Each structure stands twice: as C-alpha cells, then as structure tokens.
Amino acid sequence: MISASPYGKGRQTAQVSILLTLDHEDELRTIYDKLAADGGQVMVELQKTFFGALHGQVSDGKNGITWVMNCFTQLTNGFQM
C-alpha cells in the first residue's frame, strides 16, 4: 500500500528560534562564524548591546532555524548576568 502521509518525513521549519547563552565570547564567535559560513543568513551582526551582552543572530542554511546568541559580559550589582 502506498501512502501520501507525511508521517516520518522531515518538515521545513517555520519561524523556529533557539536561544544560546554562552559563557565565553570566543565560543560565541566560533558558532556564529561557522553558521554564517555554512550558508547561513546573518540576521543581526555581532554587536555589544545596551543590555550587557555580545549578541548576534544567524538563520542556518540547512534547517532555517534562527540561532539567537548572547554572551553576557556586564556585571550588575556584583553578579554576572
């Protein structure tokens, strides 16, 4: 019997975002650069933000997932955010 069911088949993602909070800037830069070099679309260039993080976003070229990356560097009240 032949079935047209999509069961077991991968689907293109639609508006899926994954948030990564990293402890080290070099780790964030490595992931960001690899995603961008592997056919990803840069959504937000790496930049220091007003909320104390190095921040960037890349949509990967294989799955269409947007990777939102932060590395908090600013101290607030003696605690790292």
N, C-alpha and C positions, 0 to 999 in steps of 0.2 A: 504494500500500500504506500502510495506517495502522499506526503502531506505538505501543505504550504505554510504550516505553522512556524512561527519564528522561534519556537522553543529551542534552547541550546545554542542559538546564534548570537554573536555579539551585536551590540547596537551602538550606533554613533551617539556619543554623549551630547547632551544639550544643556548648556549653562551649568556645568559642574565645576566647582572650585574647591581646591584643597588648600588649607592654610598651614604653612610650615613656620614654626617659630624655632629659630636656630640660636645656638649659644655663641657661635663664632662667625665673624664676618667672612673669613676666608672660606668657610664651609658654604655659606650662602652664595658667595660669588661663584664658587665652583659649580653648584647645582644650577644657578641662574644661567651661567655661560654655556653649560652642556645642553640645557633645554633649548636655549636660543640657537645654538649651533646645529642642533639636530632637527632643524626645520620648524622650530617654534616661532611664534609671533610675540614679540615684546609688546606687552600691553602698557606697562609702566616701567620706565627706565629705573635702574638702581639709583636711589637717592636717599639722603638723610632727611628725616621728616621732623615736623614740629612735635610729634608725639614720642620722640626719642628713639627711633628705630632706623636702621638701614632697611629700606623697603623696595620691593620690585615685584612685578607680575609678568609671567610668561604663559602663553597658551601653547601647550605642546602640539607638535605637528602630527603625532600618531593617533591620539585619542581625543583631542580637542578639550582637554582638561586645563583649566586655568590654575596655575600654581601661584599662590599669593605667599610671598616670603617676607619675614621680618626677623631682624636681629636687633634686640633692644640693647642700647648702649648707655642711655642716660640714666643716672641714678636719681630716684625720687625719695626723699626722706630717708636716705641711707640704704634703701633697698633697690636692687636692680629690678626693673620692670620686666 
